[in-house]
Amino acid sequence: MDKNNPFLSPRTINKTEDYQPFYHSKAYLNKKVGSLTYFKDQIPQLRKITEKVGYKDFNQFIKHRKLWHNFKKKIPISYLEEIGVKLDVLKFTVELDQNDYQKALETPLYPASYIIQTRPIPLTKKLPENIPEAEAVELVRKEAILKNKSCVIYYPFLKTIFIDCDGSVTTAYYQPEIKIEGGYVIPGQSNNFIGEVSL
């Protein structure tokens, strides 16, 4: 464990609520700038960074900067260089984020509700309290076939389980990742689908 850089240390993930996408990577960027809020005397320095990154509108730069630090928008490498971020360290923090993601997936999952894909408005229904995921999927699968409606069990930031009206089950996983291309670091989540077909 690195006491000087807690964002480089593994985290304990005991339940899905402990997981935060890009936790380590966000902490690394925030350590480099200290804070996204700024004082009047810092504006000249921020304006220099704004120009070096290629922005003409200071307010737009500030707005985008918040999105970059939350990994919600592609990040110019020129900005990362200006604040002292090293790409090899950022890649390592993303690996730590991916480890957190895997730990979160390995925790026992107890979905609280599911969504029935009705039109025009989807309907949310509660599941029995503390029902294990496998039992919940089977219960919702029977409901989907009976009502001839597709259903979804959603875990924010982790995965979505799609249950089709024919009983087939497909799961989409949302592991955090980055791509580096065209002068940008592009944050995203890999959408890996694993399906089961019911006969």
C-alpha positions as a printed Julia matrix, in Angstrom:
199×3 Matrix{Float64}:
   0.0     0.0     0.0
   1.35    3.41   -0.98
   0.56    5.84    1.86
   1.58    8.86   -0.22
  -0.71    7.87   -3.07
  -3.89    6.25   -1.72
  -5.31    6.19   -5.29
  -2.61    3.59   -6.12
  -3.72    1.27   -3.3
  -6.24   -1.55   -3.71
  -9.65   -0.95   -2.15
 -11.88   -3.29   -0.21
 -15.11   -4.03   -2.07
 -17.53   -5.94    0.15
 -20.78   -4.93   -1.53
 -21.86   -3.33   -4.8
 -22.38    0.03   -3.07
 -18.61    0.16   -2.37
 -17.88    0.25   -6.09
 -17.41    3.58   -7.89
 -16.44    3.6   -11.58
 -13.0     5.14  -12.22
 -12.44    5.72   -8.48
  -8.63    5.45   -8.66
  -8.36    7.35  -11.94
 -10.52   10.23  -10.68
  -8.45   10.4    -7.49
  -5.24   10.56   -9.54
  -6.48   13.47  -11.67
  -7.85   15.29   -8.63
  -4.55   14.85   -6.77
  -2.83   16.61   -9.66
  -5.07   19.7    -9.49
  -5.9    19.72   -5.79
  -9.46   20.95   -6.31
 -11.75   21.79   -9.2
 -12.94   24.89   -7.39
 -10.6    27.82   -7.85
  -9.91   31.26   -6.43
  -9.53   34.57   -8.23
  -5.74   34.46   -8.0
  -5.72   31.09   -9.84
  -7.63   32.38  -12.89
  -4.52   33.59  -14.81
  -2.91   30.13  -14.53
  -6.17   28.42  -15.55
  -6.5    30.76  -18.54
  -2.99   29.72  -19.68
  -4.02   26.06  -19.47
  -7.26   26.9   -21.31
  -5.29   28.35  -24.22
  -2.7    25.56  -24.29
  -5.47   22.98  -24.48
  -7.01   24.89  -27.41
 -10.08   26.43  -25.8
 -11.09   30.01  -26.52
 -14.03   30.08  -24.11
 -12.86   29.94  -20.47
 -16.31   29.01  -19.1
 -16.63   26.12  -21.54
 -13.16   24.91  -20.49
 -14.19   24.97  -16.8
 -17.41   23.06  -17.62
 -15.53   20.44  -19.66
 -12.8    20.17  -17.02
 -15.39   18.94  -14.49
 -16.59   16.34  -17.01
 -12.99   15.23  -17.67
 -12.31   14.75  -13.99
 -15.46   12.62  -13.69
 -14.5    10.59  -16.79
 -17.71   11.66  -18.53
 -16.06   13.19  -21.64
 -12.98   12.46  -23.73
  -9.97   14.15  -22.15
  -7.4    16.04  -24.25
  -3.94   14.6   -23.65
  -2.66   18.2   -23.8
  -4.73   18.93  -20.65
  -3.39   15.87  -18.85
   0.16   16.9   -19.72
  -0.49   20.43  -18.41
  -1.59   19.12  -15.0
   1.24   16.57  -14.82
  -0.65   13.32  -15.44
   1.52   10.51  -16.77
  -0.33    8.18  -19.16
   1.4     5.06  -17.85
   0.23    5.89  -14.3
  -3.28    6.61  -15.61
  -3.33    3.21  -17.35
  -2.33    1.63  -14.03
  -5.12    3.43  -12.15
  -7.59    2.12  -14.75
  -6.29   -1.4   -14.05
  -7.03   -0.8   -10.36
 -10.51    0.43  -11.34
 -11.03   -2.75  -13.35
  -9.95   -4.84  -10.34
 -12.52   -2.99   -8.22
 -15.12   -3.75  -10.88
 -14.31   -7.48  -10.8
 -14.46   -7.49   -6.98
 -17.88   -5.82   -7.11
 -19.14   -8.47   -9.55
 -17.93  -11.2    -7.18
 -19.93   -9.86   -4.22
 -23.3   -11.51   -3.54
 -25.95   -9.65   -5.54
 -29.51   -9.18   -4.33
 -31.56   -7.19   -6.83
 -34.32   -5.1    -5.26
 -36.47   -4.69   -8.38
 -36.81   -5.32  -12.08
 -38.28   -3.44  -15.02
 -41.0    -4.77  -17.3
 -40.62   -3.27  -20.77
 -44.16   -1.96  -21.21
 -45.14    0.91  -23.51
 -45.31    3.83  -23.34
 -43.79    3.72  -19.82
 -41.76    0.82  -18.43
 -43.08   -0.6   -15.16
 -40.82   -1.22  -12.15
 -41.71   -4.09   -9.83
 -40.15   -5.0    -6.5
 -38.54   -8.35   -5.92
 -38.75  -10.27   -2.63
 -36.3    -8.83   -0.1
 -32.79  -10.37   -0.08
 -33.51  -12.66   -3.01
 -30.25  -13.98   -4.51
 -29.61  -12.99   -8.11
 -30.0   -16.51   -9.58
 -33.43  -16.9    -7.95
 -34.43  -13.39   -9.05
 -33.47  -14.1   -12.66
 -35.51  -17.31  -12.66
 -38.53  -15.54  -11.11
 -38.35  -12.69  -13.65
 -37.77  -15.15  -16.5
 -41.03  -16.94  -15.66
 -42.82  -13.58  -15.47
 -41.39  -12.5   -18.86
 -42.61  -15.7   -20.54
 -46.02  -15.59  -18.81
 -46.69  -11.94  -19.69
 -44.88  -12.06  -23.06
 -42.88   -8.94  -22.04
 -39.14   -8.39  -21.92
 -37.7    -7.51  -18.51
 -34.49   -6.01  -17.15
 -32.57   -6.31  -13.88
 -30.24   -3.34  -13.6
 -27.24   -2.83  -11.34
 -25.99    0.75  -11.84
 -22.43    0.85  -13.25
 -22.03   -2.94  -13.03
 -24.29   -4.84  -15.37
 -27.74   -5.21  -16.87
 -29.52   -8.54  -17.19
 -31.94   -8.63  -20.13
 -34.65  -11.29  -19.97
 -36.51  -11.66  -23.23
 -40.14  -12.77  -23.51
 -38.93  -16.1   -24.95
 -37.01  -16.76  -21.72
 -33.53  -16.09  -23.08
 -31.16  -14.21  -20.79
 -28.38  -11.84  -21.88
 -26.08   -9.92  -19.56
 -24.22   -6.71  -20.44
 -21.15   -5.91  -18.34
 -19.8    -2.34  -17.89
 -16.13   -2.61  -17.0
 -14.36    0.78  -16.97
 -11.74    1.27  -19.67
  -9.91    3.96  -21.61
  -8.77    4.25  -25.2
  -6.01    6.58  -26.3
  -6.49    7.93  -29.81
  -6.43   11.17  -31.76
  -4.85   13.18  -28.94
  -7.48   12.13  -26.4
  -7.99    9.71  -23.55
 -11.48    8.34  -24.15
 -13.14    6.89  -21.04
 -15.86    4.32  -21.46
 -17.27    1.05  -20.33
 -16.8    -2.11  -22.31
 -20.17   -3.53  -23.23
 -19.46   -7.24  -23.16
 -22.59   -9.29  -23.72
 -22.91  -12.86  -22.52
 -26.08  -14.64  -23.49
 -27.9   -17.79  -22.57
 -30.51  -19.19  -24.87
 -33.51  -20.95  -23.42
 -34.91  -23.86  -25.4
